[in-house]
Amino acid sequence: MGREFLDVFEEWASSYDEAVAGEDPQYRDVFDKYDTILDTVANVAEGNVLEFGVGTGNLSEKLVQKNLQVFGIEPSNPMREIAQEKFPELSIEEGDFLNFPIPATEINSIVSTYAFHHLKDEEKEQAIQKFHDVLVPNGKVIFADTVYETEKTKQDIHEEAKTKGYTDLLHDLQTEYYPLLEDLRAMFERSGFRFEAKQLNKFVWLFVAEKQ
C-alpha cells in the first residue's frame, strides 16, 4: 500500500522542499512548474477536501488559502511533523490511500500530488473504489502525478535517464508503480468515474475523475 517507500520519505523529509525547488538536476524535470502544478490542483478542488500524501504541506497551504476545509492524510511521521510545524491549524492524520480515517462530514474533493504512483495497480483499483465510496455525488478526485502517455513514452524516458547518468531517477522510474494513462483511465471508469487528463510537464499529468 505504498508504505514500502516510507523509509525513503523519512530520509527525504528535511530536504524535500529543496528538491521540489529544482535543486537536484536529476529531478528538475519531474518538479518543473511545481508551484503551478499545485495551483492547478487547488483551483479545481472545492468544498471539503480530503488530501492524501500531505508531505510538507505545500498543496495544503494553497487549499487553505482558498478557504477550503482540508483533512490531511500522511503516513510519514517526519513529513507530518514538518507540515504541522509549518501549518499548526491544519488537520493531519496518520494514514495512507487504503487505510485512513474518514472525516465525519461530506467530502467534495479528493486531492493528491506526486503520491499515487506508490501504489501497485491492484492497490490503485482498491483505492479508487474507496474514493468513490467517500465522495458525494459529482465529487472529484484531482491528482497530479507522473503518468506515461504510452509504452513508448515510458521507454523513451527511461532511456534518456540512463543516457544522462541519472541513476537515482532511473531507479525510481523502474521500481515505483507509474501507470500508463489509458490503464489509469480504465481503473477510474470501472469504478464509476468520468476521467479527464492533461499533461502539465514532461512527467506529470493532471487527472480529474468525477463521480457519476
C-alpha beads as a LAMMPS data file, in Angstrom:
LAMMPS data file: protein, C-alpha beads

212 atoms
211 bonds

1 atom types
1 bond types

-500.0 500.0 xlo xhi
-500.0 500.0 ylo yhi
-500.0 500.0 zlo zhi

Masses

1 110.0

Atoms # bond

1 1 1 0.000 0.000 0.000
2 1 1 2.908 2.316 -0.710
3 1 1 4.374 2.082 2.776
4 1 1 7.389 0.195 1.446
5 1 1 8.654 3.627 0.370
6 1 1 8.269 5.224 3.807
7 1 1 11.962 4.965 4.672
8 1 1 12.805 6.979 1.570
9 1 1 10.436 9.772 2.528
10 1 1 11.525 9.836 6.125
11 1 1 15.092 10.402 4.929
12 1 1 13.883 12.911 2.323
13 1 1 11.603 14.922 4.615
14 1 1 14.172 17.516 5.695
15 1 1 15.301 18.251 2.124
16 1 1 12.022 17.705 0.250
17 1 1 11.260 21.388 -0.213
18 1 1 14.712 21.942 -1.739
19 1 1 14.167 19.023 -4.130
20 1 1 10.857 20.351 -5.421
21 1 1 12.512 23.722 -5.962
22 1 1 14.650 22.055 -8.642
23 1 1 17.969 21.967 -6.824
24 1 1 18.582 18.317 -7.770
25 1 1 19.232 18.151 -11.551
26 1 1 18.037 14.541 -11.760
27 1 1 14.559 15.553 -10.613
28 1 1 14.390 19.020 -12.152
29 1 1 12.079 17.924 -14.972
30 1 1 9.883 15.941 -12.564
31 1 1 9.282 19.054 -10.464
32 1 1 9.225 21.513 -13.374
33 1 1 6.448 24.088 -12.801
34 1 1 5.901 22.576 -9.342
35 1 1 4.137 25.624 -7.915
36 1 1 1.893 25.919 -10.964
37 1 1 1.025 22.225 -10.705
38 1 1 -0.075 22.688 -7.089
39 1 1 -2.102 25.760 -8.064
40 1 1 -3.793 23.778 -10.830
41 1 1 -4.888 21.051 -8.435
42 1 1 -6.023 23.547 -5.784
43 1 1 -8.013 25.568 -8.316
44 1 1 -10.103 22.535 -9.305
45 1 1 -10.794 21.494 -5.704
46 1 1 -13.906 22.706 -3.923
47 1 1 -15.840 22.172 -0.721
48 1 1 -14.463 19.818 1.914
49 1 1 -11.174 18.339 0.735
50 1 1 -9.508 15.050 1.655
51 1 1 -5.789 15.275 0.824
52 1 1 -3.579 12.194 0.563
53 1 1 0.192 12.422 0.904
54 1 1 0.295 15.830 2.566
55 1 1 4.093 15.685 2.719
56 1 1 5.445 19.008 3.941
57 1 1 2.110 20.751 3.365
58 1 1 2.773 22.640 0.132
59 1 1 -0.535 21.745 -1.519
60 1 1 -2.383 22.038 1.788
61 1 1 -1.286 25.643 2.059
62 1 1 -2.832 26.504 -1.296
63 1 1 -6.078 24.747 -0.427
64 1 1 -6.330 26.608 2.880
65 1 1 -5.662 29.886 1.076
66 1 1 -8.790 29.130 -0.969
67 1 1 -10.726 28.855 2.321
68 1 1 -11.327 25.140 1.792
69 1 1 -11.673 22.749 4.718
70 1 1 -8.746 20.332 4.423
71 1 1 -8.468 16.905 6.040
72 1 1 -4.904 15.709 5.522
73 1 1 -3.629 12.121 5.409
74 1 1 0.119 11.388 5.631
75 1 1 1.861 8.097 6.582
76 1 1 5.322 9.563 7.285
77 1 1 5.878 10.869 10.810
78 1 1 8.716 13.277 9.832
79 1 1 6.656 14.675 6.950
80 1 1 3.628 15.134 9.213
81 1 1 5.739 16.907 11.807
82 1 1 7.164 19.337 9.250
83 1 1 3.719 20.089 7.794
84 1 1 2.204 20.539 11.246
85 1 1 5.009 22.875 12.269
86 1 1 4.536 24.956 9.128
87 1 1 0.736 24.972 9.414
88 1 1 -0.364 24.371 13.041
89 1 1 -4.029 24.864 12.162
90 1 1 -4.009 22.049 9.582
91 1 1 -5.790 18.766 10.396
92 1 1 -3.379 15.913 9.537
93 1 1 -3.948 12.271 10.431
94 1 1 -1.768 9.197 10.059
95 1 1 -2.910 7.040 7.170
96 1 1 -2.492 6.162 3.508
97 1 1 -4.588 5.695 0.369
98 1 1 -6.048 2.402 1.590
99 1 1 -6.242 2.882 5.349
100 1 1 -7.342 6.287 6.555
101 1 1 -9.787 7.899 8.981
102 1 1 -12.904 9.127 7.198
103 1 1 -13.935 12.650 8.230
104 1 1 -17.349 12.971 9.832
105 1 1 -18.573 15.273 7.068
106 1 1 -19.253 15.071 3.346
107 1 1 -16.203 15.103 1.073
108 1 1 -16.455 17.054 -2.163
109 1 1 -12.878 16.679 -3.418
110 1 1 -10.012 14.219 -3.000
111 1 1 -6.605 15.592 -3.928
112 1 1 -3.013 14.397 -4.075
113 1 1 0.241 15.300 -5.811
114 1 1 3.287 13.138 -6.503
115 1 1 1.998 10.187 -4.451
116 1 1 -0.459 7.851 -6.202
117 1 1 2.373 6.056 -8.013
118 1 1 3.407 4.449 -4.704
119 1 1 0.510 2.000 -5.123
120 1 1 0.620 -1.141 -7.234
121 1 1 -2.109 -1.390 -9.869
122 1 1 -4.349 -3.634 -7.787
123 1 1 -3.936 -1.231 -4.858
124 1 1 -4.799 1.707 -7.095
125 1 1 -8.029 -0.092 -8.021
126 1 1 -8.881 -0.624 -4.350
127 1 1 -8.118 2.998 -3.504
128 1 1 -10.221 4.319 -6.390
129 1 1 -13.219 2.327 -5.170
130 1 1 -12.717 3.795 -1.704
131 1 1 -12.655 7.279 -3.246
132 1 1 -15.978 6.540 -4.930
133 1 1 -17.452 5.402 -1.633
134 1 1 -16.258 8.512 0.238
135 1 1 -17.147 11.233 -2.281
136 1 1 -20.527 12.921 -2.591
137 1 1 -22.306 12.590 -5.968
138 1 1 -20.376 14.554 -8.615
139 1 1 -17.425 14.803 -6.222
140 1 1 -13.994 14.811 -7.824
141 1 1 -10.632 13.120 -7.491
142 1 1 -7.960 15.646 -8.518
143 1 1 -4.444 14.226 -8.722
144 1 1 -1.176 15.324 -10.297
145 1 1 1.434 12.608 -10.702
146 1 1 3.875 11.003 -13.094
147 1 1 1.969 9.058 -15.752
148 1 1 3.247 7.622 -19.028
149 1 1 1.149 8.529 -22.045
150 1 1 2.207 5.358 -23.897
151 1 1 4.570 2.430 -23.505
152 1 1 6.909 4.152 -25.981
153 1 1 6.884 7.303 -23.842
154 1 1 7.871 5.167 -20.870
155 1 1 10.782 3.546 -22.698
156 1 1 11.990 6.888 -24.087
157 1 1 12.001 8.499 -20.628
158 1 1 13.880 5.562 -19.130
159 1 1 16.441 5.609 -21.926
160 1 1 17.008 9.356 -21.545
161 1 1 17.585 8.990 -17.785
162 1 1 20.052 6.184 -18.477
163 1 1 21.898 8.201 -21.132
164 1 1 22.214 11.208 -18.812
165 1 1 23.528 9.052 -15.981
166 1 1 20.537 9.877 -13.769
167 1 1 20.830 6.659 -11.775
168 1 1 18.632 7.760 -8.861
169 1 1 15.847 8.883 -11.175
170 1 1 16.104 5.728 -13.278
171 1 1 15.923 3.579 -10.140
172 1 1 12.751 5.386 -9.089
173 1 1 11.200 5.002 -12.528
174 1 1 11.968 1.281 -12.562
175 1 1 10.890 0.438 -9.007
176 1 1 7.809 2.577 -8.366
177 1 1 4.448 1.968 -9.995
178 1 1 3.939 4.722 -12.560
179 1 1 0.922 3.777 -14.700
180 1 1 0.129 4.165 -18.364
181 1 1 -2.502 6.837 -18.935
182 1 1 -5.073 4.545 -20.521
183 1 1 -4.671 1.950 -17.770
184 1 1 -5.360 4.650 -15.211
185 1 1 -8.376 5.860 -17.167
186 1 1 -9.777 2.324 -17.242
187 1 1 -9.343 1.936 -13.479
188 1 1 -11.370 5.061 -12.750
189 1 1 -14.048 4.284 -15.313
190 1 1 -14.532 0.786 -13.885
191 1 1 -15.300 2.383 -10.520
192 1 1 -17.892 4.767 -11.946
193 1 1 -15.884 7.926 -12.646
194 1 1 -15.717 10.169 -15.687
195 1 1 -11.995 10.683 -16.339
196 1 1 -10.094 13.573 -17.939
197 1 1 -6.333 14.145 -18.127
198 1 1 -3.976 16.940 -19.139
199 1 1 -0.177 16.930 -19.286
200 1 1 1.468 19.550 -17.054
201 1 1 5.162 18.836 -17.589
202 1 1 7.328 16.119 -19.139
203 1 1 6.481 13.672 -16.337
204 1 1 3.379 14.924 -14.549
205 1 1 -0.230 14.802 -15.660
206 1 1 -3.287 16.310 -14.026
207 1 1 -6.142 13.836 -13.893
208 1 1 -9.618 14.733 -12.757
209 1 1 -12.167 11.986 -12.161
210 1 1 -15.773 12.940 -11.398
211 1 1 -18.033 10.518 -9.566
212 1 1 -21.028 9.612 -11.708

Bonds

1 1 1 2
2 1 2 3
3 1 3 4
4 1 4 5
5 1 5 6
6 1 6 7
7 1 7 8
8 1 8 9
9 1 9 10
10 1 10 11
11 1 11 12
12 1 12 13
13 1 13 14
14 1 14 15
15 1 15 16
16 1 16 17
17 1 17 18
18 1 18 19
19 1 19 20
20 1 20 21
21 1 21 22
22 1 22 23
23 1 23 24
24 1 24 25
25 1 25 26
26 1 26 27
27 1 27 28
28 1 28 29
29 1 29 30
30 1 30 31
31 1 31 32
32 1 32 33
33 1 33 34
34 1 34 35
35 1 35 36
36 1 36 37
37 1 37 38
38 1 38 39
39 1 39 40
40 1 40 41
41 1 41 42
42 1 42 43
43 1 43 44
44 1 44 45
45 1 45 46
46 1 46 47
47 1 47 48
48 1 48 49
49 1 49 50
50 1 50 51
51 1 51 52
52 1 52 53
53 1 53 54
54 1 54 55
55 1 55 56
56 1 56 57
57 1 57 58
58 1 58 59
59 1 59 60
60 1 60 61
61 1 61 62
62 1 62 63
63 1 63 64
64 1 64 65
65 1 65 66
66 1 66 67
67 1 67 68
68 1 68 69
69 1 69 70
70 1 70 71
71 1 71 72
72 1 72 73
73 1 73 74
74 1 74 75
75 1 75 76
76 1 76 77
77 1 77 78
78 1 78 79
79 1 79 80
80 1 80 81
81 1 81 82
82 1 82 83
83 1 83 84
84 1 84 85
85 1 85 86
86 1 86 87
87 1 87 88
88 1 88 89
89 1 89 90
90 1 90 91
91 1 91 92
92 1 92 93
93 1 93 94
94 1 94 95
95 1 95 96
96 1 96 97
97 1 97 98
98 1 98 99
99 1 99 100
100 1 100 101
101 1 101 102
102 1 102 103
103 1 103 104
104 1 104 105
105 1 105 106
106 1 106 107
107 1 107 108
108 1 108 109
109 1 109 110
110 1 110 111
111 1 111 112
112 1 112 113
113 1 113 114
114 1 114 115
115 1 115 116
116 1 116 117
117 1 117 118
118 1 118 119
119 1 119 120
120 1 120 121
121 1 121 122
122 1 122 123
123 1 123 124
124 1 124 125
125 1 125 126
126 1 126 127
127 1 127 128
128 1 128 129
129 1 129 130
130 1 130 131
131 1 131 132
132 1 132 133
133 1 133 134
134 1 134 135
135 1 135 136
136 1 136 137
137 1 137 138
138 1 138 139
139 1 139 140
140 1 140 141
141 1 141 142
142 1 142 143
143 1 143 144
144 1 144 145
145 1 145 146
146 1 146 147
147 1 147 148
148 1 148 149
149 1 149 150
150 1 150 151
151 1 151 152
152 1 152 153
153 1 153 154
154 1 154 155
155 1 155 156
156 1 156 157
157 1 157 158
158 1 158 159
159 1 159 160
160 1 160 161
161 1 161 162
162 1 162 163
163 1 163 164
164 1 164 165
165 1 165 166
166 1 166 167
167 1 167 168
168 1 168 169
169 1 169 170
170 1 170 171
171 1 171 172
172 1 172 173
173 1 173 174
174 1 174 175
175 1 175 176
176 1 176 177
177 1 177 178
178 1 178 179
179 1 179 180
180 1 180 181
181 1 181 182
182 1 182 183
183 1 183 184
184 1 184 185
185 1 185 186
186 1 186 187
187 1 187 188
188 1 188 189
189 1 189 190
190 1 190 191
191 1 191 192
192 1 192 193
193 1 193 194
194 1 194 195
195 1 195 196
196 1 196 197
197 1 197 198
198 1 198 199
199 1 199 200
200 1 200 201
201 1 201 202
202 1 202 203
203 1 203 204
204 1 204 205
205 1 205 206
206 1 206 207
207 1 207 208
208 1 208 209
209 1 209 210
210 1 210 211
211 1 211 212
